Each structure stands twice: as C-alpha cells, then as structure tokens.
Amino acid sequence: MTSPARLRVAPSPTGDPHVGTAYMSLFNLAFARKTGGQFVLRIEDTDRARYVADSEQQIFDTLRWLELPWDEGPDVGGPYAPYRQSERLDTYRPYVEQLLESGQAYYCWCSSDRLKELREQQQKDKVSQTGYDRLCLGKTREERAAMPGFTENPVVRMLIPDDAPLDFADIIRGKVSAPRPDDQVILKADGFPTYHLAVVVDDHLMGITHVVRGEEWISSTPKHVLLYRMLGLPTPAFAHMPLLRNTDKSKISKRKNPAARLTWFREQGYLPEALRNFLQLLAYPPVEGETEVATFDEFVAGFDWTKVNTVGPIFDLKKLDWLNGHYIRSLSDAELADRIVEHYAYTGEWTPTTDEVELLRRATPLISERLVLLSEALDKLQFLFTPDAGIEIAEDAGKALNDDSPRVLDAAIDALAELADWSTATIETALRAAVVDGLGIKPKFAFGPLRVGITGSRVSPPLFESMELLGRESSLRRLRNFRDTL
C-alpha cells in the first residue's frame, strides 16, 4: 500500500490561469486522493514584474468551478501557512546564508548590460557551454567594483560543482538526463528568491513527497536536486507530465490559442464535468476499455503513473465538444435550465426576469438535444424573449421562401384563429389540416414560412412547441406581421 502522498500545484498569478494549471491539478489531486494524502495549492508570486492583482482570485475561482479542491492553500489555510511565496521572504534568507557560508553560493554584482553583452558574445563565438562566466566568484565587493559592468545591488548565485548530478529518476519516464546548468541566480537584487530556490525550500518545508509538473521543467530538475543536496534536505520524487499540444503539435500558449486560457472554457459554456473528463483523457487512457466518459472518482480508483503517455497530448476541442454534448444530455431539463441561467449570470450577457427564467425552463426541453455549449441556448431561444414587433427576418430565411408563402400564411392564420385549445397537439393538427391537406403542400415545405414568421429564422426549435410557449396572441401577431411584409 502506498503511503499517503503530499502533492502541490504552484501557479504564478501572472494573468488568466493557463489550462495547464487545471491539467496539473487534476493529476496531482488524483494521486493525493488515491493514496489518502493531501493536495496543496501554493501561489508562487515572487515574479513581481509579471504579477497581476486579480489573477490569484481567478486561479481559486476556476479550480473550484472545475471541482478540483485543495486541502491547504492561501484561502483555506493549513499547518504550513503562509502559502504565498511573497509572504514567506524571511523563510528563504537563512537557506541563502547557509549556501553562502558553505561556499556553495556567491554574490554577483554584474550589471544587466554586462550579462547581455556576455550572452551576445557567447552566441557570436558559438561556445559549447553558455552561461555566467563566474567573473564575481571569489571577489569582494571592492574588488568587483573596480571592474567594468558593476551594479550596487548584487544577486546571489549557486555554485554548480563539477560533479553536479545531471541524471534523476522520474516516476513517469524512468531515468532522465538533463543539460548541465550554469550558476543559477537564487536570490534576486530585490531580495526575492528565484523560483529555483523558493520551490525547493517550500516543497521541503511543506512536506511535499511528489513534485509533479510539466516536462518544460526537466532541464531545471538537476538544479533542484543539487539544491536539496547542498542544503542537506531529502529529495522528493519527480514526475514530469507531457506538454499539451495544439493540433499542429506546437505547445499550447495563451498568446496564440484562446483555449489555453482556463476561463475561456467557462466563458464558452463548457460544463466543468466535461472539461474535467477531457483533461483526464490527456496523456492517459480511458478508465475502462474504450469508454471515454468517466467520473473523477473512477479516474482516481484506477490511477497509476505508469499509464501516463509521455507523448504530448493533442488538445482536440472536437473531443471536448462531444463530451460537453454528452454531459448536457445527461442533465435533467431542470438542471440544464439552471446551468444555462448560471452561465449567463457569469458572462453578464443576459439578466432574465423571473418570468423569463420560467419561460426558459419550459423551453429547455426543445433545445437540450441540440446544445453543444451552454452559450448557444440564447441564440436558439432568442425569439421567445424578443417583442413581437422586434422579430427580424434573417437574410437566408427570407431567400428560402417561395411563391406559396402568402397562401400558407393566410391558411394558417385562419386555422389558428379558430382554435379554442392552444396546445402543441391541437396547433399541429390544425396546421396540417389547413396547409398540408387543405393546400396540398408537402410537409417539408408546408411549415417553412410559419417558422420564419414565428422565429425570424429558417432553423429553430420545434415549431408547434414554440408556438405553444409563445401563446396564441403573440403567435398570431407575428404571423400577421410577417404576412403584411410579403
């Protein structure tokens, strides 16, 4: 039996959360639940130049929306608080001092201009080992100040030894080799630690047993393993998940693909359970056979790191659309109506009255089989919430009408005006008798003009049910208004 594991996800609040944050959270949470352990959310906000004030709340909101809860974090607390790196600055300094005192780190006073020139010269000379040239190593401040390219505010660099370990064990990939790092900055001039030092210290102090992150961090892992060794700390297990890819195999990024933004999925009207199921299928086989639909609990029950495919998974939105449609159709009509209302409340696109919400609830069964996204609901039902005089005839709908349209409308209006019972069944019976039988027009052509008059569109929810929802007066008024335009 695997002992309880402690895992974490540690996003940076630098803008709209990346979908990779949810992807990593899902796999970290799954293993924590599988082992009866804990899942920690830590905010890594030491990059103050890229910090975005409301990004942290977006991280909380989107992960909660996806139902990926954390056991410890900035907003829920825990035994290892604080969980924001910016609130832990005093924590890191003793570790920096330990490395300086042991000779495993040193101050560097090189200016940014000098470092830029060094990089450019190394590129020009095509040297095999690029990186910092250790100009400051072993020098006092006074000695370095006498040389060009000096700045008053130094950074601290770790001293990479000749025997630095470049191989490490990965629980997904086996033995992994990474390039030799140069002397990394571990404390910036502003007193904030870099990611490399902070992540090692925090993971140690928070008891993290498994560090699960994207494969882009493979090249940094030797630095982290070395820091654990230098500081005399036990090393956690590492697992590097494959990067999410666009359909052209390129890395998915917020700059080029809107679907890289985690909030985009909520804005578009995806259900959280559909997106969570979709993320489960990235780099991982279906839970059972070929069945791709599975709950998170089912995913956890059979979770095993050996099942992870290291080939970068393709972010196929067609698959997600299919899953979303499936989950929409698994909801009851009442549940779906609630989700639709919640979606528009979130986007702010529509603020319905109490009567409009009730009408939506009655209309939801008409569109449930055709919805792929919650955001499509209003387009399909807009005619119900539009004043009769405000119905506009779509261009393609107008062009689809034929010479029979005036006759069809006249016969329909006469038949409907006589109805005492305004229900779907009696509406359909009366119209079939008047138009199909009475005018001898085939059913597939008979009701097109009526659909256009009622909804303004060539394609709409079922006609007779729509007319029942609209009511007698509104339906007749629309048909008469439309007839007057022909």
Secondary structure, DSSP 8 states (H G I E B T S, - for coil): -----EEEE----SSS-BHHHHHHHHHHHHHHHHHT-EEEE-B----TTS--TTHHHHHHHHHHHTT---SBBTTTB-TT---BGGG-HHHHHHHHHHHHHTTSEEEEEE-HHHHHHHHHHHHHHT-SS-S---TTTT--HHHHHTSSSEEEEEEEEE---TT---EEEETTTEEEE-------EEE-TTS-B-HHHHHHHHHHHTT--EEEEEGGGGGGHHHHHHHHHHHT----EEEEE---B-TTS-B--TTT-GGGBHHHHHHHT--HHHHHHHHHTTTS--SBTTB----HHHHHHT--GGG---S--B--HHHHHHHHHHHHHHS-HHHHHHHHHHHHHHHTS----HHHHHHHHHHHHHHTTT-SSGGGHHHHHGGGGS-GGG----HHHHHT--TTHHHHHHHHHHHHHT-SS-SHHHHHHHHIIIIIIHH---HHHHTHHHHHHHHSSSS-S-HHHHHHHH-HHHHHHHHHHHHHH-
